[in-house]
Amino acid sequence: MADTIARPALDRGDRADRRLKDLFVLGNFVESLPSGSSRYVTQMYEQARQVEQAHASYRDAIKRGDLEKAEEIQRDEAPKLRQRPAYANATRQLSDLNQRAKAVTASKELSGAEKRAALDAIERQRAEIGHRMNALAIAQ
């Protein structure tokens, strides 16, 4: 409500049109959150964290001169270590999409309907990345 009142005074442009799941109904959200796509993205971030943790452990073992431990990590965590570039790329793509979503939301030129369409397209791209990375994790 405060946003509705302050938006014209702050010259923020139109708000993106709302979806059904954005509406509050009888104390509950119409659709359960997080949505399926955001669940996959959340899982992807968790997998990326695990990949980075394996890489950090490997690098730490090398730094400490514990080559036996480094070889053990490299052997035991080989799938994660091989997937590191893919997760880094996916994380970067999601970061870019998040920046685009912020720019769309802040745009003064786009109508509410245009913002909703752009945000929905961005959400579909995020979901696609999440699905792709989860499929990669399952394949390993």
N, C-alpha and C positions, 0 to 999 in steps of 0.2 A: 504494500500500500504506500509506504514511504517513497518507494522508487517511482510509483505512478505520479505522485505529487511533485517530487524533486526533478524528475527527468526533463520536463520542459524548461525549468529554471536553469538546469545545468547544461542545456543544449546537447543532450545525448542522443537525439534521434529516436526513432521508433524502437520498441522492444520487439524481439522475435515473437511471432505468433505462437500461442501456446498449443501444446498437444494435449490430448486427453489425459495422459499420464501426469501432466504438470498441474492438473486441477485437484484441489483438495476436496474430498467427498466424505462426509460423515466421519471425520476423524481418521480416515485411512486414505492412502493413495490408491487410485484406481488400478494402477499396475504396480506390481511389486518391484522394488528397486534393490539392488542394481539390476538393470536389464540384462538379457542374455549377452549382448555385445559387450557391455561394460564388465561382466563377469569374466569373459575371455580376455579382455584387456588387463584386468586385475591379475588373472592367472599368469598372463604373459610377463607382467612386471615382477611377479614373484619368481617365476622361472629365470628371468634375467638377473634377479638378485642372487639366486643360487649359482648361476653361471659365473657371475662376477666374484662371488665368495670363493668358488673353487679356484678361479684364476688368481685371486689375491693370496690364497693359501699356497699355491704353487710358487708364486713370485716371492713370498716371504721365506719359504723353505730354501729357495735358491740364494736369496739375500743373506740368510744365516749360514749358508754353506752346507746345509743339510741335503746333500744330493740324493741320499737314499730316500728321504721323505719326499723330495721333489719328484723322484721317479715313481714312488708309490702313488702320489696324488695324480700324476700324469696318467698312470695306468688305470687307477680307480675312477677318475673323473674325466676320462678321455672324451666321452660323448659331449659333456658340458663344455669342455675346453674347445672342441671342434666347432661347437655352435656359437661361441662367443661373438664372432663377426656378424652373424645373422641377428643375434639379439641386440648388438650395438646399433646395427642399421635400423631395426624395427623400433627401438627406443628413440632414435633420432627422428624417424618418420612420425612417431606419435607426438613428439615434442613440437615438430613443425605444424602438425594438425592442430595441436592445442593453441599454438600462436595464431593460426588462421582463425580458429573459433573465437578467440578473444578479439581479433580485428573485426570479424563480422559483427559480433555483439556490440562493439564500440562504434561501428560505422554510423555516420549521420546520413549517408546517402541512400542506404538500403531501406526499403519498406519492411514492415514486420513480416509479411509473407515471403519476401526475398531472403530475409535473415533466416526464417524457419527453414526454407528450402536449402540454403547454404549450410546451415548447421546440421540438418538431416543428412546431407551428402557427406559432410565431414564425419559424422557418427558412423555412417556406413563404411567409410574408409578405415576408421579406427577398428570397427568390428572385423573387417576383412584382415587387417594386420593381426589382430588377436587370434582369429581362427587359424590363420596360416602358421603362426608361431606355436600355437597349441598342437596343431597337426605335426609340426616338426618335432616337438617334445614327445609326442606319442610314438612317432616313428622310431625314435631312439630307444 
